[in-house]
Amino acid sequence: MPPTDNRFLNRAAPQIAGLTPYVPGKPVSELERELGITDSVKLASNENPLGCGELARSAYREAAAELGRYPDGGAFALRRAIAGHHGVDPAQVTVGNGSNDVLDLVARTFLHPGQESVFSEHAFAVYAIATQAVGATARVAPARDYGHDLDAMAALVNERTGVVWIANPNNPTGTWLPAAALRAFVEGLPEHCVCVVDEAYFEYVAEPDYPDTSTWLADLPNLIVTRTFAKVHGLAALRVGYGLSHPHAAD
């Protein structure tokens, strides 16, 4: 690569110039070349080792005939299917380039310079990156047993708080919050504060007290729930995720 040209770096917004890129897990092919092996087992990116199901493979093969066409930017059919699955209106569904994209959209919509976002120590790295990218300030609550300490997070919420981020279960530590505690926390947030519950690993939890927060949307207009097709459905390469929220927030 050529040396850094500060003429361009100096023209970037200060919060962008100071960003450290998110570093994903290495591709298997690169790792095996480096180590001279052919039997690696990749765990760094939490990819589904079983891959996708045959129905998804068949749908992908059928869609290949349309690769020369631009897709429906409004994702009408997919939003309708997601809405039917969750029992919500399609106007409550926001589709993104992975749920990561939806998190970025939330930051760009509900945060700006002078505002703050709150998240837990050891939570998903993208919360900090998305916050910094829009010029807002991150407030990080100390973890409790590597998980979310909701009391510590609540103590950081103030009139400048635009977004609170909660990963449930948490990535990368695997901790999770029970329904009653999480519900009380979201209900206690001020109206001006959006709460994102990131449920990328929702399908992997089998605990009886683990909540499906998508069922809370009718009662909590400041709640946004994110999900992904990458993990349990084994479709990471397609980069499809979505958010569920109040229709006004989605709009």
C-alpha positions in Angstrom: 0.0 0.0 0.0 1.2 3.6 -0.6 2.0 5.7 2.4 -0.9 7.5 4.1 -1.6 10.8 2.5 -2.6 13.2 5.2 -4.2 15.6 2.7 -7.1 13.2 2.6 -7.1 12.1 6.2 -7.2 15.8 7.3 -10.3 16.3 5.2 -12.2 13.5 6.9 -14.6 14.2 9.7 -12.6 13.9 13.0 -14.6 11.0 14.3 -14.0 9.1 11.1 -10.3 9.8 11.0 -10.0 8.4 14.5 -11.8 5.1 13.8 -10.2 1.8 14.2 -11.8 -0.7 11.7 -13.6 -3.7 13.0 -11.3 -6.7 12.3 -13.3 -9.9 11.3 -12.1 -13.4 11.6 -9.7 -14.5 8.8 -11.1 -16.4 5.9 -10.3 -20.2 6.2 -8.3 -20.1 3.0 -6.0 -17.3 4.3 -5.5 -19.1 7.6 -4.6 -22.4 6.0 -2.1 -20.7 3.7 -0.4 -19.0 6.7 -0.2 -22.2 8.8 0.3 -24.7 6.0 -2.7 -26.8 7.0 -5.9 -28.1 5.3 -8.1 -29.2 8.2 -8.8 -26.0 10.1 -11.9 -25.4 12.2 -12.8 -21.7 12.2 -14.5 -20.3 15.3 -13.5 -16.7 15.2 -16.6 -15.4 13.4 -19.3 -17.6 14.9 -20.3 -19.0 11.5 -22.7 -21.8 11.4 -20.6 -24.9 10.6 -23.6 -26.7 9.1 -24.3 -24.0 6.6 -27.7 -23.3 5.2 -30.5 -25.8 4.6 -31.5 -27.2 1.3 -34.6 -25.0 0.9 -32.3 -22.0 1.2 -29.9 -23.4 -1.3 -32.7 -24.1 -3.8 -34.0 -20.5 -3.4 -30.5 -19.2 -4.0 -30.1 -21.2 -7.1 -33.4 -19.9 -8.5 -32.4 -16.3 -7.6 -29.2 -16.7 -9.6 -31.1 -16.2 -12.8 -31.9 -12.6 -11.7 -28.4 -11.5 -10.7 -28.3 -9.1 -13.6 -31.2 -7.1 -12.1 -31.2 -4.6 -9.3 -33.1 -5.9 -6.3 -36.2 -4.4 -4.7 -34.6 -1.8 -2.5 -37.7 -1.9 -0.2 -37.4 -5.7 0.1 -41.2 -5.9 -0.1 -41.5 -9.7 -0.2 -38.9 -10.3 2.5 -40.4 -7.7 4.8 -43.8 -9.2 4.4 -42.5 -12.7 5.2 -40.6 -11.4 8.3 -43.7 -9.5 9.4 -45.8 -12.7 9.1 -43.3 -14.7 11.1 -43.3 -12.2 14.0 -47.0 -11.2 13.8 -46.2 -7.5 13.1 -47.0 -5.1 10.3 -44.5 -4.9 7.5 -44.2 -1.2 8.2 -42.4 -2.3 11.4 -39.6 -4.2 9.6 -36.3 -2.6 8.5 -34.1 -4.9 6.3 -30.4 -4.3 6.3 -27.1 -5.6 4.9 -26.8 -7.9 7.9 -28.1 -6.8 11.3 -24.8 -4.9 11.6 -26.2 -2.5 8.9 -29.3 -2.0 11.0 -27.2 -1.1 14.0 -25.4 1.4 11.9 -28.7 2.8 10.6 -29.9 3.2 14.2 -26.7 5.2 15.1 -27.0 7.4 12.0 -30.7 8.1 12.7 -30.8 8.5 16.5 -27.3 9.8 17.4 -25.4 12.9 16.5 -22.5 15.0 18.0 -23.4 16.1 21.5 -25.4 12.9 22.2 -24.3 9.8 23.9 -24.9 6.0 23.7 -24.7 3.5 26.5 -23.5 -0.1 26.3 -21.8 -2.7 28.4 -18.2 -3.5 28.7 -17.5 -6.7 26.6 -20.5 -6.0 24.4 -20.4 -6.2 20.6 -17.6 -4.1 19.2 -19.9 -2.4 16.5 -21.8 -0.4 19.2 -18.6 1.6 19.9 -17.7 1.9 16.2 -21.2 3.1 15.1 -21.3 5.6 17.9 -18.0 7.1 17.1 -18.7 7.2 13.4 -21.6 9.6 13.9 -19.6 11.8 16.3 -21.5 10.8 19.4 -19.9 9.8 22.7 -19.8 6.3 24.1 -20.6 5.7 27.7 -19.4 2.2 28.8 -20.9 0.5 31.8 -18.7 -1.9 33.7 -19.7 -5.6 33.2 -21.0 -7.9 35.9 -19.6 -11.4 35.5 -18.9 -10.6 31.9 -22.5 -9.6 31.3 -24.7 -6.6 31.3 -25.1 -4.8 34.6 -28.4 -3.1 34.0 -28.1 -0.9 37.2 -24.7 0.4 36.0 -26.1 1.1 32.6 -29.2 2.9 33.9 -26.9 5.1 36.0 -25.2 6.4 32.7 -28.5 7.4 31.0 -29.2 11.1 31.0 -30.8 13.8 28.8 -28.0 13.4 26.2 -28.6 9.6 25.8 -29.9 8.8 22.3 -29.4 5.0 22.2 -28.8 2.2 24.7 -27.4 -1.0 23.1 -28.1 -4.4 24.7 -26.9 -7.7 23.2 -29.1 -10.6 24.5 -27.4 -13.0 24.5 -24.2 -11.1 24.5 -21.6 -11.4 21.8 -18.9 -12.4 22.6 -19.3 -13.5 26.2 -22.6 -15.6 25.9 -24.3 -14.1 28.9 -28.0 -13.4 28.8 -30.6 -11.3 30.6 -33.9 -12.7 32.0 -37.3 -11.3 30.9 -38.4 -9.4 34.0 -35.1 -7.6 34.5 -34.7 -6.6 30.9 -38.4 -5.5 30.6 -38.1 -3.3 33.7 -35.0 -1.7 32.3 -36.5 -0.8 29.0 -39.7 0.5 30.6 -37.6 2.7 32.9 -35.8 4.5 30.1 -36.8 8.0 29.2 -39.0 8.5 26.1 -36.2 10.3 24.2 -33.9 7.2 24.4 -34.0 4.4 21.9 -33.2 0.9 23.3 -31.8 -1.6 20.8 -31.9 -5.3 21.9 -29.6 -7.1 19.6 -30.8 -10.7 19.3 -28.4 -12.1 16.7 -28.1 -15.3 18.7 -31.7 -15.5 19.8 -32.3 -19.0 18.5 -29.4 -20.5 20.5 -30.9 -19.9 23.9 -33.2 -22.5 25.4 -33.6 -21.0 28.9 -37.3 -20.7 30.0 -36.8 -17.1 31.3 -35.1 -15.9 28.1 -37.3 -13.3 26.5 -38.5 -12.8 22.9 -38.5 -9.0 23.0 -40.1 -8.8 19.6 -43.4 -9.5 21.4 -42.9 -6.3 23.5 -43.1 -3.9 20.6 -46.7 -3.0 21.0 -46.1 -1.7 24.5 -42.6 -0.2 24.1 -42.4 2.4 21.3 -38.8 3.2 21.9 -37.7 -0.5 21.5 -35.8 -1.8 18.4 -35.1 -5.5 18.1 -32.5 -6.8 15.6 -32.2 -10.3 14.2 -30.0 -11.9 11.5 -30.1 -14.8 9.0 -26.4 -15.2 9.3 -26.1 -17.3 12.4 -28.7 -20.0 13.0 -29.8 -20.0 9.4 -26.3 -20.4 8.1 -26.6 -17.5 5.5 -23.7 -15.3 6.6 -22.4 -14.7 3.1 -25.8 -13.2 2.0 -25.6 -10.4 4.6 -29.3 -10.3 5.5 -30.5 -8.9 8.8 -33.5 -6.9 10.0 -34.9 -4.7 12.7 -38.3 -4.7 14.3 -39.7 -1.5 15.8 -42.5 0.9 16.1 -43.6 2.0 12.5 -42.6 5.6 13.2 -39.1 4.5 14.1 -38.8 2.2 11.1 -40.0 5.1 8.9 
